[in-house]
Amino acid sequence: MGRSHHLNQKPSSNYPQLNARLKLDRILQMVKTRHYPHAPITEAIIDLKIEQTSDVTIAGLEKVQLGLESEYPNKKHRNVAVLQGQMDNQETSASASTEHVGFLFTSQDSRYIFQARLDGFSVSRLAPYENWQPFRDEARRLWNAYRTVVQPTKVIRMAVRYINRLDLPLPLTDLKDYLRTSPEISVDLPQELEGYFMQLRIPQVDIQSLAVINQAIIEPATQNVASIVLDIDLFRHENLPHDEDELWNFFETLHERKNNIFEACITDRTRELFN
């Protein structure tokens, strides 16, 4: 994928803080009114991690499905890899195993997947994504089912994560035509880019959260596009609300901020691809 050279443009205002505020206000207004008919979301996730206790068992987690069997009939074990190392007489050995930590329940149409784990709960909505309200409402309904069985004493992390696939038409001469956040290549290096992975960790101080933005080239959806993953993971793990209504009200804050971040990462040319 070739890239043409470009210049680092200076801010258009002599007052950078004011200029940044005006840009943010424009993005916020855009987010409030914009709905994409062809949203690039491949997976949306709401996740809650709990303080794990010995009272929660695998057998107990299986009961979360009770009453939901017709809607979520498909069940799989949720396993994680466990690596163990040992040093004996100055010799080192390692072994790997899997640990059963919960269950995956999939809806009849395979559009929703929810996890009931020893350490928490998550819900995924796969493409085609509708909008936030039905996704949030279904997540809260399933969380209530999980809560009834597990009875968690404390939530220690809450997150929203949106994984987007941007199919950018070829020929693609400059990523900055479509992405306002992208890797910068020195002018002293060849400008052709075959692949990349970039991660940004940006504190969201005003809401006591952290945004982790992953961006990478992936296998193209078709031969006439370059496919880019834009993965936005926004979470908070300190000073979390204790009240259920306050917890889910803060999910609204996380979702709105996620939208702001997404809009700040793309250009108008990218937005045209979603309409």
C-alpha positions in Angstrom: 0.0 0.0 0.0 1.7 3.2 -1.2 1.6 6.5 0.6 2.3 9.9 -0.8 4.3 12.4 1.1 2.5 15.0 3.3 3.3 17.9 5.5 2.8 18.3 9.2 0.3 21.2 9.3 0.4 23.8 12.1 -2.7 24.6 14.1 -4.9 27.1 12.3 -5.2 29.2 15.5 -2.7 31.0 17.6 -4.6 29.8 20.6 -4.1 26.0 20.5 -6.3 25.3 23.6 -9.2 27.2 22.1 -8.7 25.6 18.7 -8.8 22.1 20.3 -11.9 23.0 22.2 -13.7 24.2 19.1 -12.7 21.0 17.3 -14.0 18.9 20.2 -17.3 20.8 20.3 -17.7 20.1 16.5 -17.1 16.4 17.1 -19.5 16.3 20.0 -22.2 17.9 17.9 -21.5 15.5 15.1 -21.8 12.5 17.4 -25.2 13.6 18.8 -26.8 13.7 15.3 -24.9 11.1 13.3 -26.2 7.6 12.6 -24.4 5.4 10.0 -26.6 3.1 7.9 -23.6 0.9 7.2 -21.7 1.1 10.5 -18.2 -0.6 10.3 -18.7 -2.3 13.7 -17.9 -6.0 13.6 -18.2 -6.5 17.4 -19.5 -4.4 20.3 -18.7 -5.5 23.8 -19.9 -4.6 27.3 -17.8 -6.1 30.1 -18.0 -6.2 33.9 -15.3 -7.7 36.0 -16.1 -8.7 39.6 -14.2 -9.3 42.7 -13.9 -13.1 42.6 -14.9 -15.1 45.7 -14.8 -18.8 46.6 -18.6 -18.8 46.7 -18.8 -18.7 42.9 -18.4 -22.1 41.2 -18.5 -23.5 37.7 -21.6 -25.5 38.6 -23.2 -22.3 39.8 -22.4 -20.4 36.7 -24.2 -22.9 34.5 -27.4 -21.9 36.2 -27.2 -18.5 34.6 -28.7 -20.1 31.5 -31.9 -21.1 33.3 -34.9 -19.3 31.8 -32.8 -18.2 28.8 -32.5 -21.6 27.1 -34.8 -20.8 24.2 -33.1 -17.5 23.5 -29.5 -18.6 24.1 -29.6 -22.4 23.4 -25.9 -22.8 22.5 -23.4 -23.4 25.3 -19.7 -23.8 25.3 -17.0 -23.9 27.9 -14.9 -20.8 28.4 -11.3 -21.9 28.9 -8.1 -19.9 29.4 -4.5 -21.0 28.9 -2.5 -21.4 32.1 1.3 -21.4 31.9 3.4 -22.8 34.8 7.1 -22.6 35.3 9.3 -24.5 37.8 13.0 -24.3 38.7 14.6 -27.3 40.3 18.3 -27.7 40.8 19.0 -24.8 38.5 16.9 -26.5 35.8 13.9 -24.7 34.5 10.8 -26.4 33.1 7.5 -25.1 31.8 4.1 -26.6 31.2 0.8 -25.4 29.7 -2.8 -26.3 30.5 -6.3 -25.0 30.2 -8.6 -23.9 33.0 -12.4 -23.9 32.8 -13.4 -20.4 34.0 -17.0 -20.1 32.7 -19.4 -20.5 29.8 -20.3 -18.9 26.5 -23.9 -18.7 25.6 -24.9 -17.9 22.0 -28.3 -16.6 20.8 -30.3 -18.5 18.2 -29.4 -16.1 15.4 -25.7 -16.1 16.6 -25.8 -12.3 16.8 -25.4 -12.1 20.6 -22.9 -14.0 22.8 -22.6 -13.6 26.5 -20.0 -14.9 28.9 -20.6 -16.0 32.5 -17.2 -16.3 34.1 -15.9 -16.8 37.6 -14.3 -13.3 37.4 -17.1 -11.5 35.5 -19.5 -11.1 32.7 -19.6 -9.8 29.1 -21.9 -9.5 26.2 -21.0 -9.2 22.5 -23.1 -8.0 19.7 -21.9 -9.1 16.3 -22.5 -7.5 12.9 -24.8 -6.2 11.7 -24.9 -3.8 14.7 -28.2 -2.0 15.2 -27.6 0.7 17.8 -26.7 1.3 21.4 -30.1 1.2 23.1 -31.1 -2.4 22.3 -27.6 -3.7 22.9 -27.3 -1.9 26.3 -30.8 -3.2 27.3 -30.0 -6.8 26.4 -26.7 -6.5 28.2 -28.4 -5.3 31.4 -31.0 -8.0 31.2 -28.4 -10.7 31.0 -26.3 -9.0 33.7 -29.3 -9.2 36.0 -29.5 -12.9 35.3 -25.8 -13.3 36.1 -26.2 -11.2 39.2 -29.1 -13.2 40.5 -27.0 -16.4 40.4 -23.5 -15.1 41.3 -24.5 -12.3 43.7 -21.2 -10.4 43.1 -20.1 -8.2 46.1 -18.1 -5.7 44.0 -17.5 -4.7 40.4 -13.8 -3.9 39.9 -13.8 -3.0 36.2 -16.3 -1.9 33.6 -15.7 -1.4 29.9 -17.1 -0.9 26.5 -15.2 -2.0 23.5 -16.0 -1.5 19.8 -14.1 -3.3 17.0 -14.5 -1.7 13.6 -13.3 -2.9 10.2 -12.6 0.0 7.8 -12.6 -1.2 4.1 -10.7 1.6 2.4 -10.9 1.6 -1.5 -7.8 1.1 -3.5 -5.6 2.7 -4.7 -4.7 4.1 -1.2 -2.0 6.7 -1.5 -2.2 8.1 2.0 -3.8 6.7 5.2 -4.4 10.3 6.3 -7.0 10.7 3.7 -9.1 8.3 5.9 -7.5 8.3 9.3 -6.7 11.2 11.5 -4.7 8.9 13.8 -2.2 6.8 11.9 1.5 5.8 11.9 4.0 8.5 10.8 6.8 7.3 8.5 10.0 9.2 8.3 10.6 11.0 5.0 14.0 9.2 4.9 12.3 5.8 4.7 10.3 4.3 1.8 6.7 5.3 2.0 5.2 2.0 0.9 3.5 0.3 3.9 2.7 -3.4 3.7 1.5 -3.8 7.3 1.5 -2.3 10.8 0.1 -2.5 14.3 -0.2 0.5 16.5 -1.5 0.9 20.1 -2.3 4.1 21.9 -3.2 4.3 25.6 -4.9 7.7 26.2 -6.0 8.6 29.8 -9.5 10.1 30.0 -8.9 12.0 33.1 -12.3 13.7 33.4 -14.1 10.4 33.6 -11.3 8.4 35.4 -11.0 6.0 32.5 -8.5 4.8 30.0 -8.9 4.5 26.2 -6.8 1.8 24.5 -6.9 2.3 20.7 -5.5 -0.6 18.5 -5.1 -0.1 14.8 -3.7 -2.6 12.3 -3.9 -3.8 8.7 -5.7 -7.1 8.3 -6.6 -9.5 5.5 -8.7 -7.4 3.0 -12.5 -8.2 2.7 -12.2 -8.0 -1.1 -9.4 -7.5 -3.6 -10.3 -3.8 -4.2 -9.9 -2.6 -0.6 -7.4 -2.3 2.2 -8.9 -3.4 5.5 -8.0 -1.6 8.7 -9.0 -2.6 12.2 -9.9 0.3 14.5 -10.4 -1.2 18.0 -11.4 1.1 20.8 -11.4 -0.3 24.3 -12.6 2.2 27.0 -12.6 1.1 30.6 -12.6 2.2 34.2 -11.3 0.3 37.3 -11.2 2.9 40.1 -13.9 4.6 42.1 -16.7 2.6 40.3 -20.3 3.3 41.1 -21.8 0.9 43.6 -25.5 1.5 42.8 -26.8 -0.4 39.8 -28.5 2.6 38.2 -25.4 4.7 38.6 -23.3 1.9 37.1 -25.4 1.7 34.0 -25.6 5.5 33.7 -21.8 5.5 33.6 -22.0 3.0 30.7 -23.8 5.8 28.9 -20.8 8.1 29.6 -18.4 5.4 28.3 -20.4 4.8 25.2 -20.6 8.6 24.4 -16.9 9.0 24.9 -16.2 6.0 22.7 -18.2 7.7 19.9 -16.2 10.8 20.4 -12.9 8.9 20.1 -14.1 7.1 17.0 -15.1 10.3 15.2 -11.8 11.9 16.2 -9.9 9.1 14.5 -11.6 9.3 11.1 -12.1 11.8 8.3 -15.2 12.9 6.3 -13.9 10.7 3.5 -14.2 7.7 5.7 -17.7 8.7 6.9 -18.9 8.7 3.3 -18.1 5.0 3.2 -20.7 4.3 6.0 -23.6 6.1 4.4 
